[in-house]
Amino acid sequence: MASHILSNFSKPANGHVQDGKQRDLERDVKNVHDPNWRITSDFGVKQSNTDDWLRVATEEQTGPSLLEDPFAREKIHRFDHERIPERVVHARGAAAFGHFKLTESASDVTNAAVLTDTSRETPVFLRFSTVLGSRGSADTVRDVRGFAVKFYTQEGNWDIVGNDIPVFFIQDSMKFPDLIHSGKPEPNNEVPQAQTAHNNFWDFVYLHSEATHMYQWAMSDRGIPRSYRMLQGFGVNTYTLMNDKGERHFVKFIFTPELGVHSFVWDEALKLAGQDPDFHRKDLWEAIESGNPARWKFGIQTIPESKEHDFDFDILDATKIWPEELVPIRYIGELELNRNPDEYFTQTEQVAFCTSHIVPGIGFSDDPLLAGRNFSYFDTQITRLGINWQELPINRPVCPYLNHNRDGAMRHTINRGTVNYWPNRFDAVAPAKPEEGGYVDYPQKVEGIKTRMRSKKFRDHISQAQLFYNSMSPHEKKHIISALSFELDHCDDPTVYERISQRLADVDLKLAQQVAEQVGAPAPQSASIANHGKTAKGLSQMEFLPAEPTIATRRVAILIADGFDPVAYAAIVAALKSARAMPFTIGPRRGAIFAKGEDREHGKGVKPDHHLEGMRSTMFDSVFVPGGADAVETLRKNGRALHWVREAFGHLKAIGATGEGVQLVRDACQLDGVRFSESDEVVSSYGVVTAVKTQPERLREVFKMARGAANFVDSYFWEISQHRNWDREMDGLNDMVAY
């Protein structure tokens, strides 16, 4: 991606109004661009030379380096110890700062101030991540995405440590090490990296049928999101809320993006993993830097304690959703990310989340997955960061904090006083009373016997997997079939792919038969569990398009060559910027490209952001080709230019062309059924919008997106806003183009 977009959009003002957390972090910030700084040692001595080790030498001869040099030794030993242990899961991540604001008080179900005080603006830090891959793996692999939010509330830090999928593979946290071992590279050869397409993973999930629901989600388009800014976030586990009446509700937390929920197509994700492995982190960074904050609606699903057992599933089972028809989502707030980290390591890498970080008014349920997470997250931070990890700037609260915990490696806090225990003769640092904001545990009554078992509702592993698959649109079902076929094709043990093919029959017989045919397994002839035929809202991504059509932050590649139409080019660039999209100019070279009629001796031309070989269509949401006879003739003879258009067509993206540019698009994807403009008529066909003769007024900056609009910009922008043209895929047209 190019940094040129920063000049196309006004950066957020140097400084947003600083929130409490930003002010807190400023205590530890040092600006390397301050001209008054000079290099010092870690112990504060200014250094005059950091390039040469102290040694015995003359003009004619270099002698031995001297071990006495404290500055050289410090520089080397600091470098040798720069790395800390990588996270076992969620190692690769990206993050941003922002704020959370309530739009409606939830005081009827909780007395947590962060969820009841609508006058507050709570600072947040949100870290996105892949799960399985190492820190150096690619962003666009098929995987679950972490969605972890740290709320710096006035009552302490509250962490929602979630994912972009609302359910999980296992019900009991004791199985987590086995799950991750099976998904990670196989132990004998450390292959494959950052993917589940291997024997061990599919062996494990077959032997744990409770995983069936989750891998339906992972094999859906949710597993390959287009952007961190375009995925939902879910708390996954069941928590509780307590109100002033002493009533308790069970709760699930949900974040839904303003831009809609969108994904890559699989071929695109595969290619990007090599072409631009940092695609997601760069996408987030550049959107924020260009003044386009990422936003989500924050919602809750709540169930009164008295109705805990009113459902045919156990509400504490992390492999189950709470269907919206039964438990509606109540949207009560907004989360916005608007500031990038100042330094990756000290903030994004050192941030540490814990499911056990809660504030008064929020509590735990008996969710058996949550119980283990509450232990595990705290424990893993000690391994990575040391026992005083909560004193690191990114992790410390913005509210006052003090207790009688002491010492340990890298302790920062200096406690003044003569006692370090409670109770003490001074009543120093006493426990807080409830009326002072002290945390009070809900007096839950518990009955049962001590045993290793789960309640009977936990034994239903298939009905919600069926519900999810039934709720998919036709193209989403097609993608699940393709994803399963890809994954199992990489399993070379017949036992693995034959078993999974049979298990899929319990979800949907036709699904199982199509996958079995692809992977070479015997086709199941019957299912042991009949599909109930039910569907639910909120499962298909097609239900999460933006409330109003928008192309904000969409990346549009404009292909030009010498002799391009300057009117069409300038007009589309202006219109895209007006719509808060991100135009990128692509040419045969990165040097100046000259417009039709422009004097090459005295003209400035247009300097492309990239050349055709430096980027690919995979890195953009759409491709536009302006006219200009000489330009298009050059591009028509360029195989890479044709590939750009064909690949965008194959990936179901909107394609626009005006004037002679229509011929390039026709060359690239001339198929029966795809229509092209022959006159001044604007033709939109399978997401390809063309106009051979278009007047400048039809390329205006003021637009109103509409399907099939008579105006070129209106029609073209509408197609971009729809993300993909699924009809192109369902009618098989993309399969007819080599890309």
N, C-alpha and C positions, 0 to 999 in steps of 0.2 A: 504494500500500500504506500501511497505517496504522502509526504508531509505537506504538499502544496495546498491541501484543503484548509490549512490553518490560515492561509492568506485570503481564502475565499469567504471565510466566515469570521465574524468578530469573536475573539477569544473572550471567555468570561472575564469580567473586570478583575484586575489584580486584586484580587481578593474579593472573593465573596465576603459578605459580612461574616466575620469569624464566629463559629459556634463554640460551645464550651470545650469540645474535644480539640478543635483546631488550636484554640488558645493554650490548652494543656500541652499539646505537642510542640508548640513554638519554644517551650523551655529547652528543648533538646535539639532544635534545628540550628545548623550552621550553614550559611550561604557561601558556597565555593566561588561564587561570582563576585563577592565583595572584594574590591581591589586592595583592601588593606590587609588581607590575609597573606601570610607567608608560611611556607612549610615548616612545621615543627615536628619534633619527636612526640610519641605518645605521652612523654613526661614533660612536654612543654618547651623544650629547648629548640630555638630556631636553628634550622639546618641550612648550610650554604651549598651543599652538594649532595644530591641523592642519586647520582648517576654512576659514581665510581666508588668501589670499595677501597678503604684505606689500605695501602700496600707499600712495599719497598720498590721503588722504581727510579729510573733515570730517563733522560731523553733517548738513550740508546737501548735501554733494556727494561723489560717488565719483570719484576720480581714477585716474591710470595705475597699473597693477601694476608692481612693481619686479623686474627681472631679478636683482637681487642676492640675493633670497630663496633661500638654499641648501636650506631644508627643503621648500619648495614644488617647486623644481626636482627635488630628489631623489625626492619622492613621484610626480611625473609621469613622470620618465624611468624609474623602476623599473616603473611600470605599463606603459609603452610597450614594455618588453622582457620582459614576463612569459612570453610564449609561446616555446617551443622548436619546432624542426621536428617535425611529426607523423610517426609511423611511416608508411612507405609501405604496409605491410601490418600487420595486427593493431593498428591505431590505437586502436580502441575496446576497452577492457578493464576488468576488475575483478579484485581480488586479495585474498589473505588470508595471514596467518601461521599456522604450525602446526608440527608435528613429524613425523618419520619414525622408525619403530621396526621393527627386524627381529623376525620371529617364528621364523625358521629361518636358520641360517648357510648361505651359499652358498660355503663355503671349498673345496668340491670343484671349483669352476669359476673362482674368483677369489680374489685376496688383497687386494682392495679392502676396507679396514676398515669402510667404511660398509655393505658387503654381507656382512660376516662377523662383526662384533662385536655379539652380541645384547644386550649390556648398555648399548649406546649409545641415546641419543635425540637425533636430529639435527634442528636447527632448519631449517625450510623456508619459502619464500615462493612461492606459486603464483599465477600470473597467467593468467586466462581472457581470451579475446578473440574477436571476429569477425575475419575476414581482410580482406575487400574494402572494407568501409565506412570512412568517415572517422570521426574521433573523435566527431563529433556525430550519427552515424547511430543507428539503432534496434538494440536488443539481439536482437529476435526474428526478424530476417530469415533467409531460407534461406541458409546459408553453412556453411563449415567453422568449427569453433571451435578456437582455440589453447589448448593445455594445457601451459604452460611452468613447470617446477619448478626452483627454485634450492635446492640442498642446501648448507647452510653446514657442511661437514664439518671435522673436525679436521685434515684433510690439504689443505684448500683447497676452493674452490667447485666443485661438480659441477652442471652444468645439463642437464636433459632438456628439450629444446625441441620439444615434440610437439603433436599435434592430437587431436581426438576421433574421428578416422578413421584407421585404421592404414596406409593407402596414400596415394599422392600422384598428381597429374595427369601428371607428367613423370618420366622416368628420369634425365635428365642436367640438372645445375643450369644449364648454359648456356642452357637454354630458359626459365628462370624469368622474366626480364624480359618475354619475349613472352607467357607465360601470364598474368602480372599485368596487362600492358597490355590484353590481350583481355578480361579480366574486369572491369577498372575502367570507369568511365563512358566512353562513346565520345568521342574527342578533339574532334569538331566541335561538340558541344553540351553536354558534361559530363552526359550522361544515359545510363543510370539510376544512381542512387546505391545502393550496397550490395546489388547483386543481379546475377545472371548471366543474367537473362531479357532478352537482347538479341542482335543479330546477331553481333557480334564474338566473343563467348565461344563460341557454338556453332559458328561457323565454325572457330575455332581447334581445338576439341576434335575436330571431325570430321577435320581435316587432321592431327591427332596421335592416331591410334587408340590409342596407349598410355594415353590419358586415359579410355578407355571404362570401365575398372573403377572408377576414382575417381568419375566422375560418377554411376555407379549408387549409390554410397554417398551422395553429396551430394543426390541426388534422393530418397533414402529418408527415413524419419523421423529418421535421424541428423542431417539438415540443419536440423531445427527442434527442438532439445532443450527440454524443459520447464524445466530448471534446470541451472546449472553443477554443482550437487550431484548431478545425475542423468545424467551422461555419463561415458563411458569416456575414458581418456587413453592415448595410444600414443606411443612414441618415434619411430615411423615409420621412421627409418633403422636400418641394421644396424651395431651396434657390436661390440666384441670384449671378452672377459674373459680375464685371464691369472691362473693359479694359481701356487702355490709350486713346483710341479713343472716350471714353464716351459711348461705346456700352454696352448693358446689355444682358446677357444670363441667362436663367433659368437653374438650375443645381440640379442633384441628386448625392450623394456620395455613393460609393460602395467599400467594402473591401472583397477580395476573398482569402481564405487561401491556402498557399503553399501545405499543406498536403491533400487538397481535403476536400469536405463537406461530413461528415459521421454521422451516427446516431446509437443509440441503437435499438434493437428490443424491443417491449413493455414489454414482460415478464421480460427481463433483466433489464429495467429501473425500473419496479415495485420492483423487488427483491433488487436492489442496494439501493433504497431509505431506506431500512432497514438495509442491510448488510454493506453499506459504504456510509452514507448520505453526506459525504464530498468528494465524488469521483472526482468531477470536479475541485474543488479548489486544491486538492492534485495532481491531474494530471498536472495542470498548473505549480504548484510550483516545482514538481519533474523534469519535463521536463527542466525547466530553470536552476535549480540547477545542473542538470547532463550535462549541456553544450549544450542543444538543444533548441535554441531560437525559439519562435513561429513567423511565418512570414505571411504577407498578401500582395497581390498586391492592390494598391489603384487606383480606377478608378472614372471617372466622366462621366455622361451623360449630355449633354448640348443642349439646344434649344434656338435659337435666339429669342429675344423679338418679332420680326416681325412674327414669326411662332407660337405664343402662341395658336392661335385658329385653327390651321390646323389639329387637331386630333379629333377623334370621342369621346374622353374622355377629361375631364378638367385636364390639367397638374398640377393644384393646389389641386387636390383631393387626399388626403392621403390614400384613400382606393383603389387607382389605381397604377399599375406599369406603367412605360414607356417601352413598349415592345422593346427588343433589335433590332428587325428587323426594327423598326421605328426610334429608337434613340440608336445607338450603344454605348457600353461602351468603353471609351478610357482610357486605363491603363497608368498612368503617374508617379506612385511612388510606394514605398515599405515601409511597416511598420513592425518593428521588436520589439518583447518583449524579453528582455535579462537579466533583473534584478528584483529580487523579492523585495517586500517592506521590510523595516527594522522593521516596527511595524504595525500590522494590524489596530489598532484603529486610530492612528494619521495620517495614510495615506489612507488605503482602506476605513475606515469608515468615516473619516472626509473629504474626497475629495468631492467636490460639483461641479456639472456640471450645465451649463445654456445654453439653446439653443440660448439665446440672446448674448452670448459671441462670437463676430465676430471681424474680423480685416479688415483694409482697403482693398478693392478689393472684399469683400464678403458682401452680403446684404440679406435682407429678401424679400420674395415674399408675395403675399396676401393669401397664404395657410391659411385657417381658423383654422386648427388645430395648426399650428405653432404660430399664434397670441396668442392663449391662453397659449401655452407652454412657450412662452417668458415671460409671466407674472408669471405663476405658479412656474417655477423652481426657480426663484429668491426668490419668496415669501417663498417657502418651506425651503430653506436653512436658512432663518432668524429664522424660528421655530426650526430647528434642532440645529443650530450652533451659532445663534446670529447675530446681524447686522454687526459685523466685521469679518464675516466668510471668506472673501477674503484675510484677513491677515494671516490666518493659513498657516503654511509652505507649505503644499501640494497644496494649492490653489493660493498662491501668484505668480505673474508673475516673469519671470527672467529678463525682461526689466525694466528700471527705471519707477516708477509710483508715482505720486503725484497729489493731487487735494485739493479742499477746503472742502471736507467732513470731519467731525470732530466727536470726542467723541463716545459715545455709550459703551455698556458693552464690556469688554475685549479688549479695544483699545490697540494696540501695538505700532503703529507708533508715534514717538515724533516729532512734527513739530516745528522747530525753526524759529521764526519770529514774527512780530507784526500785521499781517493781516491774516484773514481767510475767505476772500470773493473776488469776482471779479465783476466789475473792482475795482482796488485799486490804490492809488496814487503812488505806487512803480512799477506798472506793474508787480507785482510778480506773478509767476505761471500763465502765460497768456495762452489763447487757442493756440493750434498749427495751423499753416497755412497748407494748403494742401501740399505745397512743403516741409514742415517739417514732413510730414507723418500724418497730421491730418485726421481723418475720415470724408469723404464727402458722404452724402446721395444722392442716385440717384434721380434726379428731375423727378419722375414719375408723369405722368398726370393721374388723377382719375376722372371718371364720374359715375353718378348713383344717386340713391335716398336712403335716410336713411330708412332701412327696415330690418326685420328679415326674410331672405330668402337665398337660394342658387341658383346659375345659373342652367339652365335646364340640362346641361351635368352631374351635380352631382346626377341626379335622376336615372341614370343607375347603378343598384346595382348588377346585375347578370352576365353581359357578361364577365367580367374578372374572376369571380369565375368559369365560364365554361372554360375559356381559361386555367386557372391553372389546373383544373382537367383533361382536355383533354390532357395536356402536360405531365402528369405523366406516368411513365412506369407501366406495369401490376402489379408488386409487390408493387409499391407505391400506386396505386389505392386500392389494397387489404388492405394495412395498413390504409388508410383513412377510408375505410368501417369498419374495426375492431375498430379503434379509436372512431368513431362516435357511434358505437354499444356499446362500453364500457361506454362512457360518458352518453348516453341516458339510459342505463340500470340502472344507478344510479339516474335517475330522476323518482320519484314515482308518479308524477302528470301526468295522461294520456294526459291532455291538452298540456303539454310541449312536450312530445316525439312524439305525433301525429302531432302537428303543424310542428315541425322540419322535420319530415319524409316527409311531404308534400312540405315544402320549398325546400328540397333537390332535389325534382323532377325537379325544375327549373334549377338546375345545371346539373343533369344527371338522367334520369328516372331509369336506371338500378341501379345506386348508391342508389337512394331513396328506391327502392323496396327491395334491399338486407338489408339495414339498418332497414327498417320497419319490415321485417320478423324476424330479430334478437331481436328487442326491443318490439315486440308485438303490433305494430301499424298497422292500416289498410294500405295495400300496395297501394300507388298511382297508378292510371291507366293512368294518362296523366300529362303533364307539362303545366303550363300556359305560359311558355316562352320556345320556341324551342331552343335546343342547336345548336350553330352556327357551331360547328365542327372544329373550328380553334385551332391551337396550337402555341406555342411560344418557342423560345430558352431561356436557362438560368433559367428555372423554375424547371426542374427535377434535383435532386441531382446527378443522374447518369451522368450528363454532367460535373461534377466537381471532377473527379478523378485527382490525381496528374499528372503533365505533363509527368513524368517518374515514373514507378513503384517504390515504396519505402515502407520499413517497419520501417523507422526511428521512434523511440519512441513507437513503438507497444510493448505491454506487452505480453510476452510469458511464460506460465507456463510449467515447465518440471516436470513430475511426476516420482518419483523414490522411490525405497525401497531397503532394503539390497540385494546385489547381482546384482545391476544394471550394465549395460554395460558401463564401464568407457570411452571407445573409442568414442562411439556414443554420450555420454553425453558431454564430453569435446569438441568434434568437433562441436556440435550444439550450445553450449554456445559461443564458439569462433566465429562461423559464425554469430550468432545473434549480438554479440557485434560489429563485423566488419560492420554489416549493420546498426549500431546505434539503434538497437532494444534493449529492456530491458528484459533480461532473469531472471526468478525467479524460484528457485528450491522449489518444494513442496514434502513433504514426510509424512509418517504416524506419524512421531514425528518431533520435532524441533531439537532433539539431532542428533549427527553424524549418517549419513547413510553410510554404507560401500559398496564399489564396489565389483564386482565379483572377487574373488581371493585375496582380500585385508585382511591382517592380522589385526584382530580386537584388538589384544593386543598392537600392535605397530603402526598400521595405524592411520591416522588422520580422514579419512572419509570425507564426504561432509556434512557441516551443512546447512540444508534447511533454506530458508528464512521464510517459514511458514509451518505449518502442515495442513493436509487435512481439518480439522475441523475449522481452523483459517481463512481460505480464501475460496472463491468459484470461479468457472469458470467465473462468471459474471464480475469479476474484471480484466479479461485478454482478450486479443484479439485472442489468440490461445492456444491450448494445444498440447504438444509434449510428446510422451512416448518412451523412449529408450528401447532397449532390455535388456536381462538378465533374464534367466529362473526363478531363485528364486525370483527376484524382481517382475516379472510380475505375478507369481503364488500368491504372497502375495497380490498384488493389485487386482487381479481377485476375491479374496475372501473378498475384502473390498467394502461394498456397497457405501461408500462415493466416493471412487476412480471411481467406475463405473458411479456414478451420475455426477462426474466432466466431464467425456467424453460425456455422454448422454446429459447433459445440454449444453455443447459447441456445440454439433451437433444440438440440438434443436434451439439454437440461431444462427445457420448458420455460425459458425466460422470455420476457417481452423483448421484441426486436422492432426498432423503428427505422424508417428510411424515407428520404425525400429525394425528388429529382432523379438524377442518374443513379443515386445510391440504391434505388429500388432494384436495379439490374444486378448489383452485387448480391443482394439478398436472394433474388430469384435464382442466380447461379448456385448459391450455396444450399438452398433448400427448396428446389422446385419439385413439388410432389403433387400428385392428384389430390384435389381437395383444398389445397392452400391457394387462396386467391391473392392477387396483387393488383395494385392500382394501375390503371391504364391512362388516366386523365387527371383532372383536378379533384376527382372524387377521392375521399379518404376511405381506404378499405382496411378493415380490421378482420383478420382471418387467423384463427388459432393463436392469438396473441401476437401476430405479425402485423404491424400497422404501417401502411405505405401510402404515399401520395406523390405521384409523378410530377404533377404541376400544383404547387402550393404557393399561395400568395403570402407575402410577409405578414399581413395581418392575421393569418391563420397560425402563425408561430408566435403569438403574443405571450407576454409574461403573465397576464391575468388569465386564469384558467378555471374551469369547472369540470373536474374529472367525471366522466360518464361513459358507460359502456356503449360502444358503437357511435360515439359522438361525431358530428359532421366536421368538427374542428380537429386538426391533426394532434395538437398538444393535448387537448381534452381526452381524446381517444387513447393516445399513446400512454399518457400518465395513468389513466385508468388501468391499463393492462399491467403496468409496473406495480401499481398498488395491490393487485391481486396476487402478487408474489410469483405464482407459476400459472401456466395455462394447462390445467389438468386434462382438458379435452384432447389436447395434442397427444398426450400419453395414452389415454383410454382408447383413442382411435388408432393407436399404433404408429403414428406418424414419426415420432422420435426414433423408433426402431429402424426406420428406413434410411436414416442419415448416418454416415460414418463419422464418428466424433471421438 
